[in-house]
């Protein structure tokens, strides 16, 4: 997940590798973004998270 710090209500979620996200941030000159790496989730954890959406 990437949070754009200058817009507190904007969050961009990428499902990719961290280096790919960093390349996208560099390409579009996003200097105030921060990458938050999330560990892989098990099927049970994904099912639990899905219930909240």
Backbone as XML, in Angstrom:
<?xml version="1.0"?>
<chain id="A" units="angstrom">
  <residue number="1" name="UNK">
    <atom name="N" x="0.849" y="-1.164" z="0.000"/>
    <atom name="CA" x="0.000" y="0.000" z="0.000"/>
    <atom name="C" x="0.890" y="1.221" z="0.000"/>
  </residue>
  <residue number="2" name="UNK">
    <atom name="N" x="0.471" y="2.219" z="-0.694"/>
    <atom name="CA" x="1.205" y="3.474" z="-0.735"/>
    <atom name="C" x="0.293" y="4.587" z="-0.265"/>
  </residue>
  <residue number="3" name="UNK">
    <atom name="N" x="0.766" y="5.377" z="0.663"/>
    <atom name="CA" x="0.016" y="6.540" z="1.106"/>
    <atom name="C" x="0.692" y="7.780" z="0.541"/>
  </residue>
  <residue number="4" name="UNK">
    <atom name="N" x="-0.090" y="8.623" z="-0.112"/>
    <atom name="CA" x="0.428" y="9.881" z="-0.628"/>
    <atom name="C" x="0.299" y="10.893" z="0.501"/>
  </residue>
  <residue number="5" name="UNK">
    <atom name="N" x="1.421" y="11.333" z="1.039"/>
    <atom name="CA" x="1.419" y="12.134" z="2.260"/>
    <atom name="C" x="0.796" y="13.509" z="2.091"/>
  </residue>
  <residue number="6" name="UNK">
    <atom name="N" x="0.882" y="14.103" z="0.913"/>
    <atom name="CA" x="0.323" y="15.435" z="0.736"/>
    <atom name="C" x="-1.205" y="15.413" z="0.624"/>
  </residue>
  <residue number="7" name="UNK">
    <atom name="N" x="-1.785" y="14.239" z="0.385"/>
    <atom name="CA" x="-3.235" y="14.068" z="0.355"/>
    <atom name="C" x="-3.576" y="12.983" z="1.363"/>
  </residue>
  <residue number="8" name="UNK">
    <atom name="N" x="-3.968" y="13.376" z="2.549"/>
    <atom name="CA" x="-4.137" y="12.421" z="3.643"/>
    <atom name="C" x="-5.253" y="11.411" z="3.399"/>
  </residue>
  <residue number="9" name="UNK">
    <atom name="N" x="-6.215" y="11.747" z="2.540"/>
    <atom name="CA" x="-7.320" y="10.826" z="2.313"/>
    <atom name="C" x="-7.111" y="9.960" z="1.073"/>
  </residue>
  <residue number="10" name="UNK">
    <atom name="N" x="-5.935" y="10.028" z="0.454"/>
    <atom name="CA" x="-5.657" y="9.236" z="-0.744"/>
    <atom name="C" x="-4.698" y="8.116" z="-0.401"/>
  </residue>
  <residue number="11" name="UNK">
    <atom name="N" x="-5.128" y="6.906" z="-0.717"/>
    <atom name="CA" x="-4.277" y="5.735" z="-0.555"/>
    <atom name="C" x="-4.354" y="4.953" z="-1.853"/>
  </residue>
  <residue number="12" name="UNK">
    <atom name="N" x="-3.237" y="4.476" z="-2.322"/>
    <atom name="CA" x="-3.188" y="3.687" z="-3.543"/>
    <atom name="C" x="-2.720" y="2.296" z="-3.161"/>
  </residue>
  <residue number="13" name="UNK">
    <atom name="N" x="-3.468" y="1.306" z="-3.572"/>
    <atom name="CA" x="-3.110" y="-0.067" z="-3.249"/>
    <atom name="C" x="-2.608" y="-0.747" z="-4.514"/>
  </residue>
  <residue number="14" name="UNK">
    <atom name="N" x="-1.406" y="-1.271" z="-4.440"/>
    <atom name="CA" x="-0.803" y="-2.011" z="-5.538"/>
    <atom name="C" x="-0.649" y="-3.459" z="-5.108"/>
  </residue>
  <residue number="15" name="UNK">
    <atom name="N" x="-0.891" y="-4.350" z="-6.006"/>
    <atom name="CA" x="-0.575" y="-5.754" z="-5.737"/>
    <atom name="C" x="0.590" y="-6.113" z="-6.647"/>
  </residue>
  <residue number="16" name="UNK">
    <atom name="N" x="1.741" y="-5.788" z="-6.187"/>
    <atom name="CA" x="2.951" y="-5.978" z="-6.974"/>
    <atom name="C" x="4.131" y="-6.080" z="-6.033"/>
  </residue>
  <residue number="17" name="UNK">
    <atom name="N" x="5.280" y="-6.242" z="-6.586"/>
    <atom name="CA" x="6.493" y="-6.275" z="-5.784"/>
    <atom name="C" x="6.916" y="-4.849" z="-5.449"/>
  </residue>
  <residue number="18" name="UNK">
    <atom name="N" x="7.609" y="-4.690" z="-4.344"/>
    <atom name="CA" x="7.995" y="-3.369" z="-3.862"/>
    <atom name="C" x="8.830" y="-2.612" z="-4.888"/>
  </residue>
  <residue number="19" name="UNK">
    <atom name="N" x="9.731" y="-3.305" z="-5.583"/>
    <atom name="CA" x="10.569" y="-2.585" z="-6.546"/>
    <atom name="C" x="9.750" y="-2.069" z="-7.716"/>
  </residue>
  <residue number="20" name="UNK">
    <atom name="N" x="8.692" y="-2.783" z="-8.096"/>
    <atom name="CA" x="7.828" y="-2.313" z="-9.182"/>
    <atom name="C" x="7.065" y="-1.059" z="-8.753"/>
  </residue>
  <residue number="21" name="UNK">
    <atom name="N" x="6.625" y="-1.042" z="-7.506"/>
    <atom name="CA" x="5.929" y="0.131" z="-6.984"/>
    <atom name="C" x="6.874" y="1.322" z="-6.947"/>
  </residue>
  <residue number="22" name="UNK">
    <atom name="N" x="8.103" y="1.095" z="-6.517"/>
    <atom name="CA" x="9.083" y="2.179" z="-6.486"/>
    <atom name="C" x="9.342" y="2.729" z="-7.885"/>
  </residue>
  <residue number="23" name="UNK">
    <atom name="N" x="9.377" y="1.869" z="-8.899"/>
    <atom name="CA" x="9.562" y="2.331" z="-10.275"/>
    <atom name="C" x="8.401" y="3.209" z="-10.726"/>
  </residue>
  <residue number="24" name="UNK">
    <atom name="N" x="7.180" y="2.817" z="-10.365"/>
    <atom name="CA" x="5.997" y="3.613" z="-10.718"/>
    <atom name="C" x="6.051" y="4.966" z="-10.029"/>
  </residue>
  <residue number="25" name="UNK">
    <atom name="N" x="6.412" y="4.974" z="-8.743"/>
    <atom name="CA" x="6.514" y="6.241" z="-8.015"/>
    <atom name="C" x="7.564" y="7.147" z="-8.642"/>
  </residue>
  <residue number="26" name="UNK">
    <atom name="N" x="8.690" y="6.572" z="-9.066"/>
    <atom name="CA" x="9.742" y="7.365" z="-9.710"/>
    <atom name="C" x="9.283" y="7.881" z="-11.069"/>
  </residue>
  <residue number="27" name="UNK">
    <atom name="N" x="8.607" y="7.049" z="-11.843"/>
    <atom name="CA" x="8.164" y="7.441" z="-13.181"/>
    <atom name="C" x="7.227" y="8.639" z="-13.128"/>
  </residue>
  <residue number="28" name="UNK">
    <atom name="N" x="6.312" y="8.638" z="-12.157"/>
    <atom name="CA" x="5.330" y="9.710" z="-12.067"/>
    <atom name="C" x="5.743" y="10.797" z="-11.070"/>
  </residue>
  <residue number="29" name="UNK">
    <atom name="N" x="6.997" y="10.766" z="-10.664"/>
    <atom name="CA" x="7.588" y="11.800" z="-9.796"/>
    <atom name="C" x="6.799" y="12.004" z="-8.498"/>
  </residue>
  <residue number="30" name="UNK">
    <atom name="N" x="6.374" y="10.908" z="-7.904"/>
    <atom name="CA" x="5.705" y="10.965" z="-6.605"/>
    <atom name="C" x="6.792" y="10.917" z="-5.544"/>
  </residue>
  <residue number="31" name="UNK">
    <atom name="N" x="7.031" y="12.052" z="-4.901"/>
    <atom name="CA" x="8.133" y="12.128" z="-3.937"/>
    <atom name="C" x="7.667" y="11.982" z="-2.498"/>
  </residue>
  <residue number="32" name="UNK">
    <atom name="N" x="6.371" y="12.102" z="-2.271"/>
    <atom name="CA" x="5.887" y="12.032" z="-0.891"/>
    <atom name="C" x="5.089" y="10.759" z="-0.627"/>
  </residue>
  <residue number="33" name="UNK">
    <atom name="N" x="5.373" y="9.717" z="-1.363"/>
    <atom name="CA" x="4.699" y="8.439" z="-1.151"/>
    <atom name="C" x="5.547" y="7.533" z="-0.294"/>
  </residue>
  <residue number="34" name="UNK">
    <atom name="N" x="4.895" y="6.680" z="0.442"/>
    <atom name="CA" x="5.608" y="5.715" z="1.274"/>
    <atom name="C" x="5.071" y="4.323" z="1.034"/>
  </residue>
  <residue number="35" name="UNK">
    <atom name="N" x="5.947" y="3.381" z="0.816"/>
    <atom name="CA" x="5.538" y="2.005" z="0.544"/>
    <atom name="C" x="5.448" y="1.246" z="1.861"/>
  </residue>
  <residue number="36" name="UNK">
    <atom name="N" x="4.331" y="0.596" z="2.051"/>
    <atom name="CA" x="4.126" y="-0.246" z="3.227"/>
    <atom name="C" x="4.032" y="-1.680" z="2.715"/>
  </residue>
  <residue number="37" name="UNK">
    <atom name="N" x="4.995" y="-2.498" z="3.072"/>
    <atom name="CA" x="4.984" y="-3.886" z="2.620"/>
    <atom name="C" x="4.155" y="-4.733" z="3.582"/>
  </residue>
  <residue number="38" name="UNK">
    <atom name="N" x="3.282" y="-5.536" z="3.022"/>
    <atom name="CA" x="2.416" y="-6.414" z="3.803"/>
    <atom name="C" x="2.815" y="-7.847" z="3.489"/>
  </residue>
  <residue number="39" name="UNK">
    <atom name="N" x="2.983" y="-8.641" z="4.535"/>
    <atom name="CA" x="3.379" y="-10.040" z="4.334"/>
    <atom name="C" x="2.257" y="-10.793" z="3.631"/>
  </residue>
  <residue number="40" name="UNK">
    <atom name="N" x="2.624" y="-11.889" z="3.000"/>
    <atom name="CA" x="1.629" y="-12.715" z="2.330"/>
    <atom name="C" x="0.637" y="-13.266" z="3.350"/>
  </residue>
  <residue number="41" name="UNK">
    <atom name="N" x="-0.625" y="-13.311" z="2.946"/>
    <atom name="CA" x="-1.667" y="-13.785" z="3.844"/>
    <atom name="C" x="-2.093" y="-15.190" z="3.431"/>
  </residue>
  <residue number="42" name="UNK">
    <atom name="N" x="-2.487" y="-15.970" z="4.421"/>
    <atom name="CA" x="-2.999" y="-17.318" z="4.140"/>
    <atom name="C" x="-4.421" y="-17.210" z="3.584"/>
  </residue>
  <residue number="43" name="UNK">
    <atom name="N" x="-4.942" y="-18.313" z="3.062"/>
    <atom name="CA" x="-6.306" y="-18.308" z="2.545"/>
    <atom name="C" x="-7.312" y="-17.958" z="3.638"/>
  </residue>
  <residue number="44" name="UNK">
    <atom name="N" x="-7.084" y="-18.455" z="4.846"/>
    <atom name="CA" x="-7.989" y="-18.157" z="5.958"/>
    <atom name="C" x="-7.966" y="-16.662" z="6.290"/>
  </residue>
  <residue number="45" name="UNK">
    <atom name="N" x="-6.780" y="-16.056" z="6.279"/>
    <atom name="CA" x="-6.664" y="-14.625" z="6.551"/>
    <atom name="C" x="-7.333" y="-13.799" z="5.450"/>
  </residue>
  <residue number="46" name="UNK">
    <atom name="N" x="-7.184" y="-14.214" z="4.202"/>
    <atom name="CA" x="-7.839" y="-13.506" z="3.094"/>
    <atom name="C" x="-9.351" y="-13.604" z="3.193"/>
  </residue>
  <residue number="47" name="UNK">
    <atom name="N" x="-9.869" y="-14.778" z="3.541"/>
    <atom name="CA" x="-11.305" y="-14.952" z="3.720"/>
    <atom name="C" x="-11.826" y="-14.062" z="4.849"/>
  </residue>
  <residue number="48" name="UNK">
    <atom name="N" x="-11.067" y="-13.967" z="5.931"/>
    <atom name="CA" x="-11.467" y="-13.122" z="7.051"/>
    <atom name="C" x="-11.498" y="-11.652" z="6.633"/>
  </residue>
  <residue number="49" name="UNK">
    <atom name="N" x="-10.480" y="-11.207" z="5.887"/>
    <atom name="CA" x="-10.424" y="-9.818" z="5.436"/>
    <atom name="C" x="-11.555" y="-9.520" z="4.454"/>
  </residue>
  <residue number="50" name="UNK">
    <atom name="N" x="-11.887" y="-10.493" z="3.610"/>
    <atom name="CA" x="-12.941" y="-10.311" z="2.622"/>
    <atom name="C" x="-14.302" y="-10.060" z="3.273"/>
  </residue>
  <residue number="51" name="UNK">
    <atom name="N" x="-14.542" y="-10.617" z="4.447"/>
    <atom name="CA" x="-15.803" y="-10.433" z="5.152"/>
    <atom name="C" x="-16.037" y="-8.985" z="5.557"/>
  </residue>
  <residue number="52" name="UNK">
    <atom name="N" x="-14.974" y="-8.180" z="5.615"/>
    <atom name="CA" x="-15.104" y="-6.785" z="6.029"/>
    <atom name="C" x="-15.354" y="-5.843" z="4.857"/>
  </residue>
  <residue number="53" name="UNK">
    <atom name="N" x="-15.445" y="-6.391" z="3.641"/>
    <atom name="CA" x="-15.667" y="-5.534" z="2.465"/>
    <atom name="C" x="-16.901" y="-5.913" z="1.718"/>
  </residue>
</chain>
